[in-house]
Amino acid sequence: MSQGGITVLAMNRGEKGWFGGVTVLAVVLLLLLLGSCGDDCEDVSSTPNAVVTVTADPSPAGSQVGKSIDIAVERALQAGLSVGIHDASDRDEAPRGDWTVCFEKATLSDVVFAAVPDEAPCPKKDGQRIPWPKMPNMKDTTYAKAVVKLEDAVGEVALKAAYEDEAAYDTNNETGDYANWRVCFQSVKAGTALPYEPDVTLHAVENGEACPSAKGLYKDPTNDPDYVDLDDGSSEDDSSNGGSGSGEEDYYPGDKGGCPPGGCYNPCPPGGCR
């Protein structure tokens, strides 16, 4: 029985070797046929199931996002593209040459640019509102911190004294003599949109001082040109009340000597004058 098992194993090995040789021969013949068929070979690309994919740069001029309209249009025209331009915000204004490109849609033959005015932030999507930054509340903030916080949202950050009779002025200086002054009032109301980085003035007092209750007040009220002293006239009353005396030079005889009612003035003392 063991001999029958050996015979079967030998037959299996012989079958594998014969099949492998036939496979190699078939591959060689196929390669020879393909190499010698020439123009008679079937075009694979013409078969119904063949798929041809072409990948191309949709914008031969490259991305123009962040560039001015003038530069973007010039490069697009140099690349042979047709150009379209519109406002990227919801205002639908006519773009100018210095506007900045926010979005672009390009094909192999044309490109459309969506832009906003120079220095304006781009909206999140084409056609939405420009997200201008808003003025924060600077009250009780030191001037130094206010300069740092506002540097990317406004233009000049100026400081002035909150009291009219104090002198203080500085601009964009976070390390100057007024760095610790505390803000009382601001020229732009908190929450106001800040288009095109407007200048802002902060009215402040020295650190530790109290803010005035309103703008235009004086630290010393008597420095106000419109100041009125409510106690004026009291000194005149005092002098009239305490100015009567009984000296010999101011003697009044009363109703004696034929004086009319109310008395008359007689400079002589009792007994007459010399």
C-alpha positions, 0 to 999 in steps of 0.5 A: 500500500505504501508503494501505491502512495509513492506512485501517486506522489510521483505522478502529481509532480510530473503533472505539475512540471508538464503544466508549468512548461505549457504555461511558459510556452503560451506566454512566450507565443502571446508576446511574439504575436503581439510584437508582430501584429503591427497595424493589424492589432486591435486598438484597445482605446477604441473598445467601448469600455476604455476610459481616457482621463485628461488632467489639466490646470484649471487656471494656467495663470495660477491662483490670483487670490490676494492679488489686486484686480489690476495684477490678476486681470493682467496675468489672466489675459496674458494666459489667454483667458477671458476675465470676469469681475464682481464684488465679493460682498453683498454690496454689489459695487463695481470693483476698482483696480486696487481691490483685492481678489478673495475668490476665483472660479477658473476653467480652461478658457475663462476666469471670474474674480470676486474682490473687495476694497483694498484693506477690507477683510474677505467675507466667508463666502462669495456674496456675504457681508464684509466681516469688519472688526468691531470696536471693543470697550476700552474703559478702565483699560490702560493705554498701553493695553489699548494700543496693543489690542487695537493695532490691527483694527484701527489706524492711529490710537491717540491719548488725551487727558480726560480733564480739560485742565490737564495736558496729556497727548500721545499716539500709538505708544505703549511704552511712553509716559502715559502707558499706565493711564486709565481710559475713561472715554473713547471717541468710537462707541463700543460695538461700532463696526470699524471699516477702513481702520479709523483713527481712535482717541482715548480720554484717560486719567493717571492711574489711581485717579477717578474719571470725570462723570462726563467729558468736558469737565475740569479737575479744578472747577475754578479753571472753568471759564464759565465758573460762577462763585455762588458765595460772591457778595457775602463779604459785602454783607459782613462789612456792612453789618460790622462797620457801625461805630461810635467814634467821635468823628461819626457822631449822630445826634439823633432827633436833637438840634432840629434834625428831620426824622431819621436824624442828621449827620453831625461831625462834632462830639457832644459839647460842640466842636472847637 
